[in-house]
Amino acid sequence: MTRRIALMLVLVLSPVAIRAEEARPQGLLWSETDLPRTFPLVVQTAPGGDYLLVLRDPATGQDVLGAYIRGGAFFRVLVPPGSYRLQFAAGTEWQGEQALFGEQTRRFVLDPPLHFGVEGVGRKRGNIVDLRDLGDVSTKPIALCQRFALKPEPFDPQAGSPPDPREDPFTAPEYTLRSRICD
């Protein structure tokens, strides 16, 4: 008899748990800029609580980007160039963008603003924010180095020797963009 009750509880409560999980957003929620989002922001968090992240332009006071971070999950978002103050709301029971996490919402702001932009040639500077210990929040820069690599010509061994690039001098070579973390 108790197995039957346990099975019924699992069947009844499973859809509720699934709906609660679906109600929690994940990743980029909105972006209020026409600038391209090309610079990396990585946020490391511990399991047990979620976060709403808002990037605010300190010069204009405009909110530029909003994202939802699930605690303990890998999170990376690309942001537009500029300096931004990162504002966080934290909690466990998401109630929407207006109520956030209800009365239990904890808010904090990272100061000073973090910078995102190009450094040198082909180096995109972003940041890593570590929120795993809220008593000791840390940030460190991260960079993506990019370069163009010549795309190799496909070689078909059944067709004989590879084509001679001198035979068609008007064919432009093709390149691919290669990115790697360089810090």
C-alpha positions as CSV (number, residue, x, y, z in Angstrom):
1,M,0.0,0.0,0.0
2,T,2.8,2.5,0.8
3,R,4.5,1.8,-2.5
4,R,1.3,2.7,-4.3
5,I,1.1,6.0,-2.3
6,A,4.7,6.8,-3.0
7,L,4.3,6.1,-6.7
8,M,1.2,8.3,-6.8
9,L,3.1,11.1,-5.0
10,V,6.0,10.9,-7.5
11,L,3.5,11.0,-10.4
12,V,1.7,14.0,-9.0
13,L,4.7,16.0,-7.9
14,S,6.9,15.4,-10.9
15,P,5.0,17.7,-13.2
16,V,5.1,20.4,-10.5
17,A,8.9,20.1,-10.2
18,I,9.3,20.1,-14.0
19,R,7.1,23.3,-14.3
20,A,9.1,25.0,-11.6
21,E,12.3,24.1,-13.4
22,E,10.9,25.5,-16.7
23,A,9.8,28.7,-15.0
24,R,13.5,29.5,-14.2
25,P,15.0,31.3,-17.1
26,Q,18.6,30.7,-18.2
27,G,21.2,32.8,-20.0
28,L,20.6,36.1,-21.8
29,L,17.2,37.7,-21.0
30,W,17.5,41.0,-22.9
31,S,19.9,43.4,-24.5
32,E,19.3,47.1,-24.9
33,T,22.2,48.1,-27.2
34,D,22.9,48.1,-30.9
35,L,26.6,47.4,-30.2
36,P,27.8,43.9,-31.0
37,R,28.1,41.5,-28.1
38,T,31.6,40.1,-28.6
39,F,33.5,40.3,-25.4
40,P,33.4,37.4,-22.9
41,L,32.0,37.5,-19.3
42,V,32.2,34.3,-17.3
43,V,30.5,34.1,-13.9
44,Q,31.3,31.2,-11.6
45,T,28.7,30.4,-8.9
46,A,28.1,27.8,-6.3
47,P,25.0,25.5,-6.4
48,G,22.1,26.4,-4.1
49,G,21.1,29.9,-5.4
50,D,20.5,31.7,-8.7
51,Y,21.3,35.2,-9.8
52,L,20.0,37.9,-12.0
53,L,22.8,39.9,-13.6
54,V,22.3,43.4,-15.0
55,L,25.1,45.3,-16.7
56,R,24.7,49.1,-16.3
57,D,26.7,51.8,-18.1
58,P,28.0,54.0,-15.2
59,A,28.3,57.1,-17.5
60,T,24.6,57.0,-18.6
61,G,22.9,54.9,-15.9
62,Q,21.4,52.8,-18.7
63,D,20.9,49.1,-18.2
64,V,22.5,47.4,-21.2
65,L,22.1,43.7,-20.7
66,G,20.2,41.3,-18.4
67,A,21.0,37.6,-17.8
68,Y,19.9,34.8,-15.5
69,I,22.5,32.6,-13.9
70,R,21.6,29.2,-12.5
71,G,23.8,28.5,-9.4
72,G,26.5,26.0,-10.0
73,A,26.1,25.9,-13.8
74,F,28.6,27.1,-16.3
75,F,27.7,30.6,-17.4
76,R,29.2,32.7,-20.1
77,V,27.7,35.6,-22.0
78,L,29.1,37.9,-24.7
79,V,28.8,41.6,-23.9
80,P,29.3,44.8,-25.9
81,P,32.4,46.9,-25.7
82,G,32.6,49.4,-22.8
83,S,32.8,49.7,-19.0
84,Y,29.9,48.3,-17.0
85,R,28.9,48.1,-13.3
86,L,27.7,44.6,-12.6
87,Q,24.6,44.4,-10.5
88,F,23.4,41.1,-9.0
89,A,20.2,40.0,-7.4
90,A,20.5,36.6,-5.7
91,G,18.0,34.1,-4.2
92,T,16.5,30.6,-4.5
93,E,12.9,31.0,-5.6
94,W,12.6,33.0,-8.8
95,Q,9.4,35.1,-9.0
96,G,10.0,37.0,-12.2
97,E,11.9,40.2,-13.2
98,Q,9.7,42.5,-11.1
99,A,9.6,40.5,-7.8
100,L,13.0,38.9,-8.5
101,F,13.4,36.3,-5.6
102,G,10.8,37.9,-3.4
103,E,11.5,39.3,0.0
104,Q,14.6,37.1,0.3
105,T,16.3,38.8,-2.6
106,R,19.9,39.8,-1.8
107,R,21.3,42.6,-4.0
108,F,24.9,43.6,-4.5
109,V,27.0,45.6,-7.0
110,L,30.6,45.0,-8.1
111,D,32.7,48.1,-7.9
112,P,34.7,49.4,-9.8
113,P,33.1,48.9,-13.2
114,L,34.6,46.1,-15.4
115,H,36.1,47.0,-18.8
116,F,35.4,45.0,-22.0
117,G,37.2,45.9,-25.2
118,V,40.0,45.3,-27.7
119,E,43.6,45.3,-26.6
120,G,46.3,45.4,-29.2
121,V,45.7,43.4,-32.4
122,G,43.2,40.5,-32.2
123,R,42.9,40.4,-28.4
124,K,39.4,40.7,-26.9
125,R,39.5,41.5,-23.2
126,G,36.7,40.3,-21.0
127,N,36.4,39.2,-17.3
128,I,35.8,36.3,-15.0
129,V,33.7,37.0,-11.9
130,D,33.9,34.4,-9.1
131,L,30.8,34.4,-6.9
132,R,31.3,31.0,-5.3
133,D,32.2,32.7,-2.0
134,L,30.0,35.9,-1.6
135,G,32.2,37.0,1.3
136,D,35.2,37.1,-1.1
137,V,34.0,38.0,-4.6
138,S,36.9,38.2,-7.0
139,T,37.4,39.3,-10.6
140,K,40.1,38.7,-13.1
141,P,40.7,39.5,-16.8
142,I,40.3,37.0,-19.5
143,A,41.2,37.4,-23.1
144,L,40.4,35.8,-26.4
145,C,43.1,35.9,-29.0
146,Q,42.1,35.7,-32.6
147,R,43.9,35.3,-35.8
148,F,43.1,34.5,-39.4
149,A,44.5,31.2,-40.7
150,L,44.7,30.3,-44.3
151,K,42.0,27.7,-45.2
152,P,43.7,24.7,-46.8
153,E,42.7,23.7,-50.3
154,P,40.9,20.4,-50.3
155,F,43.0,17.7,-51.9
156,D,41.3,14.8,-53.7
157,P,43.9,12.0,-54.1
158,Q,41.9,10.5,-57.0
159,A,42.0,13.7,-59.0
160,G,45.8,13.6,-59.1
161,S,48.1,16.4,-57.9
162,P,46.7,19.4,-56.0
163,P,45.7,22.4,-58.1
164,D,48.5,24.9,-58.9
165,P,47.6,28.3,-57.4
166,R,49.6,30.0,-60.1
167,E,47.2,28.8,-62.8
168,D,44.4,31.0,-61.6
169,P,45.9,34.2,-60.2
170,F,42.5,35.8,-59.6
171,T,41.3,33.3,-57.0
172,A,41.5,34.9,-53.6
173,P,42.6,32.6,-50.7
174,E,40.1,31.8,-48.1
175,Y,40.7,32.3,-44.4
176,T,39.1,31.1,-41.2
177,L,39.0,32.9,-37.9
178,R,40.6,31.0,-35.0
179,S,40.0,32.0,-31.4
180,R,41.6,30.8,-28.2
181,I,41.8,31.9,-24.6
182,C,45.2,33.5,-24.2
183,D,45.4,34.4,-20.5
